[in-house]
Every structure is written in structure tokens, then in C-alpha cells.
Amino acid sequence: MRERLGVAMPAIQEEPPLVLREPTLRKSLGEKEIPLQQRRAISILDRMQIPLDDKRLLFFYHLWQQTGSFAPIKEYGDIREDPTIDSMLNKVLESDRLVKEYTRFDFEYEELTSPKNKLSRPKVSKKVLFLPEAEESFFARIGEASDVLSLKNSGTTNKEVAKRLGISIKRAETISRALILFNKTSPTPSGKQIIAEQNQFLFKVRDLRLKRYGNQEISISLGVSLEKVEHAARFLLWLRMIEPISKSRALKTRWKREEHKREVLSYLKSLDPNDQVSLRKIHISSGIKIGYDQFVSIYHELEIKAGVPPIRKSNKRVKDK
């Protein structure tokens, strides 16, 4: 028998498994020319271990926070419809996870772009800003604010401001609106009354948000549309005068309100409707642990929805002259 030749067969090397890498946020935006500040934001988001869709949502929310306008979102995201952008921004505000991720991103972005000494800045959570702080933050974040202020104080219209600075009319209007709120410039004589009413409404929304009211509760409390409240809340968020309210916190607020409604309704039904007594006295005697404003808001809601008999207010005493 012929001997078989022992031929050494080369070992078959197994190819490493194919790893499908998710495209980066930068690549997903295509070949668009992106300014340095936005490239920095994109770089931070691309380092975060979150899905691409979330990175896009946070980037668009960041653009809105920086500009107060939908225009850059339409440019980078190829989105044309305002309701679609509204829905996207609300996704961030209604998600505990995305609010937490955005806070993490925003802190890193501020650290990267702030001209201040980074080592001297303690790592603290974002806080709600009051007018002086909000004004300082606004001028630090919004590059065109000083130029808009100078032009507005020289009597330039928003349309002309936009043309001179190369920004959209919407952005010029939004910055001007903030400058009026900060008392840095004045509205036109014909717009003074409207602006005064708008400012009053903004501070009402702000006060209720600081009391942990959700937008839905605020719309009921103030008797206005949810859309109007959401528009005011977005403006206040842009100025960092309120914090995003997470979905779980909004639900917790709603549950508490429903519990208080049951308590108020039960107490109201125990009263004699013929007694002439004020709501303030009812609030005190009820012992329910909520503020008077919230008590009145719940009463009026119950009066409409549950058919609670109206409580007659006692006549105010007239002071002797």
C-alpha cells in the first residue's frame, strides 16, 4: 500500500463577528456645515452611551434652548412642520430618562464652552434662575443679545434687527421679548398693555410650576388653553426660569391633586349650602393641607365638573370712614 502523504492543512481562521456600529449623530446630520459650538455639542452627545434617536432629540432640544427658535431644528433635522417639532421637544420634557440625560449633557457642554475657570466651578445640579440670574445667564448664552438690545434701544424694528444681524425675524422677536421681560428695553406704546398682560401671565405660570403644578393643572387653574400654558412654559424654560417637569413628577402632582379634590368634595358636601360663608373660611375650617389658591382652583373645577352647589360669599364689611 502506498503511504499517504501527510500534508499539513492551513488552519482555518475564523473571521471576527461583524459588528454593526450605529451611525454617529454627526453622520446622521449629513454633509451640512455646522458651527464650532454645535460641533462641540454633537461631540459630547456622540460620546454618550444612548441610542441615536435620543441623541437627535437632545441635540434638537439643545438647539431650541440656545436659540428659542425652531429654525435650526428645521435646518439640521429636515423637519418642516411646527407641530412635529413641538411633539419632539415634549418627548424630552415628558421623559424622566431624557431629562436626566439632557441635564448630564448640558452640564458637560457648559463646562466645555464656559470661559470661566473650570476647576473653580462646583458640580451642582441645575437650579431655577430668578430674574437677575436669568438675565446674566441670558446675555452669556445668547450671543446676539447685546446687539439686539443696542438696536432696539435705538428704535429699530424687529424686522430690521433681523436683517442687520443676519438672524430670523422669529429669533429677533424672541430675544426682544426676553429683553423687555428683563426691563432692558421697552415695548412700543401700542404694545405696552399686551406685554404687561403677557408678563403677568408668565409669572403666574412660573409661580405654579415652582409649586410643582403640571401644565395641564395650570391650564385648569388659570382657565386658559393648554397650548397657551405650554407656549409660556417653553419660553420660561429657554430663559431657565423653570425646570423641566418630568412625567413621573407630573403624574405624582396629578395624583395628589385628585386626592385633594376628593377631600375638598367630601368636605363641601358636608356643609349647609344655605350658610353664607366665604371660601377662605371654608378653606381654614376644612383643615385640608393645601394653599388657599389651590383650594379655590379645585373648588371651581369641582363646581364645573361635579355640580357642587356654589358657595355664597359673605358680604365684605365696609370700613367706617
C-alpha positions as CSV (number, residue, x, y, z in Angstrom):
1,M,0.0,0.0,0.0
2,R,1.2,3.4,-0.9
3,E,1.8,5.5,2.1
4,R,-0.5,8.6,2.4
5,L,1.5,11.8,2.4
6,G,0.9,13.9,5.5
7,V,0.1,17.4,4.1
8,A,-0.3,20.0,6.7
9,M,-3.6,21.8,6.0
10,P,-3.5,25.5,6.9
11,A,-5.7,26.3,9.9
12,I,-9.0,28.0,9.0
13,Q,-9.0,31.3,10.9
14,E,-12.5,32.3,12.0
15,E,-13.4,35.9,11.0
16,P,-14.4,38.1,13.9
17,P,-18.1,38.6,14.1
18,L,-19.4,41.6,12.1
19,V,-20.1,44.4,14.5
20,L,-22.7,46.8,13.2
21,R,-21.8,50.2,14.5
22,E,-24.7,52.6,15.0
23,P,-24.0,55.8,12.9
24,T,-22.9,58.8,14.9
25,L,-25.1,61.9,15.3
26,R,-22.6,63.8,13.2
27,K,-23.0,61.4,10.3
28,S,-26.8,61.3,10.7
29,L,-26.9,65.1,10.0
30,G,-25.4,64.6,6.6
31,E,-22.9,67.0,5.0
32,K,-24.3,70.2,6.5
33,E,-21.8,72.8,7.6
34,I,-22.0,73.0,11.4
35,P,-20.6,75.9,13.5
36,L,-18.0,75.1,16.2
37,Q,-20.3,75.4,19.2
38,Q,-22.8,72.9,17.7
39,R,-19.9,70.6,16.7
40,R,-18.9,70.6,20.4
41,A,-22.4,69.7,21.4
42,I,-22.6,66.9,18.9
43,S,-19.2,65.5,20.0
44,I,-20.5,65.3,23.7
45,L,-23.7,63.6,22.6
46,D,-21.8,61.1,20.4
47,R,-19.7,60.1,23.4
48,M,-22.8,59.3,25.5
49,Q,-24.0,55.7,25.5
50,I,-27.5,56.4,24.4
51,P,-29.4,55.4,21.2
52,L,-29.0,57.7,18.1
53,D,-32.7,58.7,18.2
54,D,-32.2,60.0,21.7
55,K,-29.0,61.9,20.7
56,R,-31.0,63.6,17.9
57,L,-33.8,64.5,20.3
58,L,-31.4,66.0,22.8
59,F,-29.5,67.9,20.1
60,F,-32.7,69.4,18.8
61,Y,-33.8,70.3,22.3
62,H,-30.3,71.9,22.8
63,L,-30.7,74.0,19.6
64,W,-34.1,75.2,20.8
65,Q,-32.7,76.0,24.3
66,Q,-29.9,78.0,22.7
67,T,-31.9,79.9,20.1
68,G,-35.5,79.9,21.2
69,S,-36.4,79.1,17.6
70,F,-37.5,76.1,15.5
71,A,-35.4,77.3,12.5
72,P,-32.2,75.5,13.3
73,I,-34.1,72.3,14.1
74,K,-35.8,72.5,10.7
75,E,-32.3,73.1,9.1
76,Y,-30.5,70.2,10.8
77,G,-33.3,67.8,11.1
78,D,-35.0,68.4,7.7
79,I,-38.3,68.8,9.6
80,R,-40.8,71.3,8.3
81,E,-43.9,71.1,10.5
82,D,-44.0,73.1,13.8
83,P,-46.4,70.5,15.4
84,T,-43.8,67.8,14.7
85,I,-41.1,69.8,16.4
86,D,-43.4,70.6,19.3
87,S,-44.0,66.9,19.8
88,M,-40.3,66.1,19.7
89,L,-39.5,68.7,22.4
90,N,-42.3,67.4,24.5
91,K,-40.8,63.9,24.3
92,V,-37.7,65.2,26.1
93,L,-39.7,67.1,28.8
94,E,-42.0,64.1,29.5
95,S,-39.3,61.5,29.9
96,D,-37.5,61.2,33.2
97,R,-34.7,59.4,31.5
98,L,-34.2,62.1,28.8
99,V,-34.4,64.9,31.3
100,K,-31.7,63.2,33.3
101,E,-29.5,62.7,30.1
102,Y,-30.1,66.2,29.0
103,T,-29.0,67.6,32.4
104,R,-25.8,65.5,32.2
105,F,-25.1,66.7,28.6
106,D,-25.9,70.3,29.5
107,F,-23.5,70.3,32.4
108,E,-20.7,68.9,30.3
109,Y,-21.5,71.4,27.5
110,E,-21.4,74.3,29.9
111,E,-18.1,73.1,31.3
112,L,-16.6,72.8,27.8
113,T,-17.8,76.2,26.5
114,S,-17.7,78.4,29.6
115,P,-14.8,80.9,29.6
116,K,-14.6,80.7,33.4
117,N,-12.1,78.6,35.3
118,K,-13.5,75.1,35.0
119,L,-11.7,73.9,38.2
120,S,-13.5,76.6,40.3
121,R,-17.0,75.5,39.3
122,P,-18.6,73.0,41.7
123,K,-20.6,70.3,40.2
124,V,-24.1,71.2,41.2
125,S,-27.4,70.3,39.8
126,K,-29.2,72.9,37.6
127,K,-31.3,75.3,39.5
128,V,-34.1,77.6,38.7
129,L,-32.9,81.1,38.0
130,F,-34.6,84.3,39.2
131,L,-34.7,87.5,37.2
132,P,-31.2,88.8,37.9
133,E,-29.6,85.4,37.4
134,A,-31.7,84.6,34.4
135,E,-30.7,87.9,32.8
136,E,-27.0,87.2,33.4
137,S,-27.3,83.7,32.0
138,F,-29.2,85.0,29.0
139,F,-26.6,87.5,28.0
140,A,-23.9,84.9,28.5
141,R,-25.6,82.2,26.4
142,I,-27.3,84.3,23.6
143,G,-24.5,85.9,21.5
144,E,-26.7,88.4,19.7
145,A,-28.5,89.7,22.9
146,S,-26.3,92.7,23.3
147,D,-26.5,93.7,19.6
148,V,-30.3,93.3,19.7
149,L,-30.5,95.4,22.8
150,S,-28.5,98.2,21.3
151,L,-30.6,98.2,18.1
152,K,-33.9,98.0,19.9
153,N,-33.0,100.9,22.2
154,S,-32.2,103.0,19.1
155,G,-35.8,102.4,17.9
156,T,-35.0,99.6,15.3
157,T,-37.9,97.3,14.4
158,N,-37.5,93.5,14.9
159,K,-37.6,93.1,11.1
160,E,-34.7,95.5,10.7
161,V,-32.8,93.9,13.6
162,A,-33.1,90.5,11.9
163,K,-31.9,91.9,8.6
164,R,-28.9,93.7,10.1
165,L,-27.7,90.8,12.3
166,G,-28.5,88.1,9.8
167,I,-30.9,86.2,12.0
168,S,-34.5,85.2,11.6
169,I,-37.3,87.6,12.5
170,K,-38.7,85.0,14.9
171,R,-35.3,84.9,16.8
172,A,-35.2,88.7,16.9
173,E,-38.7,88.8,18.3
174,T,-37.9,86.2,20.9
175,I,-34.8,87.9,22.1
176,S,-36.6,91.3,22.2
177,R,-39.4,89.7,24.2
178,A,-36.8,88.5,26.8
179,L,-35.1,91.9,26.9
180,I,-38.5,93.5,27.7
181,L,-39.1,91.0,30.4
182,F,-35.7,91.8,31.9
183,N,-36.6,95.5,31.8
184,K,-33.6,96.2,29.4
185,T,-35.8,97.8,26.7
186,S,-39.4,99.0,26.4
187,P,-42.3,97.8,24.2
188,T,-43.9,100.1,21.7
189,P,-46.6,102.4,23.1
190,S,-49.3,100.4,21.4
191,G,-48.0,97.1,22.8
192,K,-47.5,98.1,26.4
193,Q,-50.8,96.8,27.7
194,I,-50.4,93.5,25.8
195,I,-46.9,93.0,27.1
196,A,-47.9,93.8,30.6
197,E,-50.6,91.2,30.5
198,Q,-48.2,88.6,28.9
199,N,-45.7,89.2,31.7
200,Q,-48.3,88.9,34.3
201,F,-49.3,85.5,32.8
202,L,-45.7,84.4,32.5
203,F,-45.2,84.9,36.2
204,K,-48.4,83.2,37.1
205,V,-47.2,80.1,35.1
206,R,-43.8,80.3,36.7
207,D,-45.3,80.5,40.3
208,L,-47.4,77.5,39.7
209,R,-44.6,75.5,38.1
210,L,-42.5,76.2,41.1
211,K,-45.3,74.8,43.2
212,R,-45.0,71.6,41.2
213,Y,-48.1,72.1,39.1
214,G,-48.1,70.4,35.7
215,N,-49.1,72.3,32.5
216,Q,-52.5,70.6,32.5
217,E,-53.2,71.7,36.1
218,I,-52.0,75.2,35.3
219,S,-54.4,75.5,32.3
220,I,-57.3,74.4,34.6
221,S,-56.3,76.6,37.4
222,L,-55.9,79.7,35.2
223,G,-58.8,78.9,32.9
224,V,-56.8,79.1,29.7
225,S,-55.9,76.6,27.0
226,L,-53.1,74.0,27.5
227,E,-51.4,75.3,24.3
228,K,-51.1,78.8,25.8
229,V,-49.6,77.4,29.0
230,E,-47.1,75.2,27.1
231,H,-46.0,78.2,25.0
232,A,-45.3,80.2,28.1
233,A,-43.6,77.3,29.8
234,R,-41.3,76.8,26.8
235,F,-40.3,80.5,26.9
236,L,-39.6,80.2,30.7
237,L,-37.6,77.0,30.1
238,W,-35.5,78.8,27.4
239,L,-34.8,81.6,30.0
240,R,-34.0,78.8,32.6
241,M,-36.6,80.4,34.9
242,I,-38.3,77.0,35.4
243,E,-37.1,73.4,35.3
244,P,-38.4,70.6,33.0
245,I,-41.1,68.7,34.8
246,S,-40.6,65.0,34.4
247,K,-43.5,62.7,33.6
248,S,-43.3,60.9,36.9
249,R,-43.4,64.2,38.8
250,A,-46.3,65.4,36.8
251,L,-48.2,62.2,37.5
252,K,-47.4,62.4,41.2
253,T,-48.7,66.0,41.2
254,R,-51.8,64.9,39.4
255,W,-52.4,62.0,41.9
256,K,-52.0,64.5,44.8
257,R,-54.4,66.9,43.2
258,E,-57.0,64.1,42.7
259,E,-56.6,63.1,46.3
260,H,-57.1,66.8,47.4
261,K,-60.2,67.0,45.1
262,R,-61.8,64.1,46.8
263,E,-61.1,65.7,50.2
264,V,-62.5,69.1,49.1
265,L,-65.6,67.5,47.5
266,S,-66.3,65.4,50.6
267,Y,-66.0,68.5,52.9
268,L,-68.1,70.7,50.6
269,K,-70.9,68.1,50.6
270,S,-70.9,68.1,54.4
271,L,-71.7,71.9,54.5
272,D,-75.1,73.5,54.6
273,P,-75.4,75.3,51.2
274,N,-77.6,77.9,52.8
275,D,-74.9,79.1,55.1
276,Q,-73.4,82.4,54.0
277,V,-69.7,81.7,54.4
278,S,-66.6,82.6,52.3
279,L,-64.3,80.2,50.6
280,R,-61.4,81.4,52.7
281,K,-63.3,80.4,55.9
282,I,-64.2,77.1,54.4
283,H,-60.5,76.5,53.5
284,I,-59.4,77.2,57.0
285,S,-62.2,75.1,58.7
286,S,-61.6,72.2,56.3
287,G,-58.1,71.5,57.7
288,I,-57.0,70.2,54.3
289,K,-53.3,70.8,53.9
290,I,-53.2,72.8,50.6
291,G,-52.8,76.5,49.9
292,Y,-55.8,78.8,49.5
293,D,-55.1,79.4,45.8
294,Q,-55.1,75.7,45.1
295,F,-58.2,75.2,47.2
296,V,-60.1,77.9,45.2
297,S,-58.8,76.3,41.9
298,I,-60.1,72.9,43.0
299,Y,-63.4,74.3,44.1
300,H,-64.1,76.0,40.8
301,E,-63.1,72.8,38.9
302,L,-65.5,70.8,41.1
303,E,-68.2,73.4,40.6
304,I,-68.0,72.9,36.8
305,K,-67.4,69.1,36.7
306,A,-69.2,67.7,39.8
307,G,-72.1,70.1,40.1
308,V,-71.1,71.3,43.5
309,P,-73.6,73.9,44.7
310,P,-72.0,77.4,44.6
311,I,-70.9,78.7,48.0
312,R,-72.2,82.1,48.6
313,K,-69.6,84.6,49.7
314,S,-70.4,86.6,52.8
315,N,-70.6,90.4,52.3
316,K,-67.4,92.2,53.0
317,R,-67.6,94.6,55.9
318,V,-67.3,98.2,54.8
319,K,-64.8,100.1,56.8
320,D,-66.1,103.2,58.6
321,K,-64.9,106.4,57.1
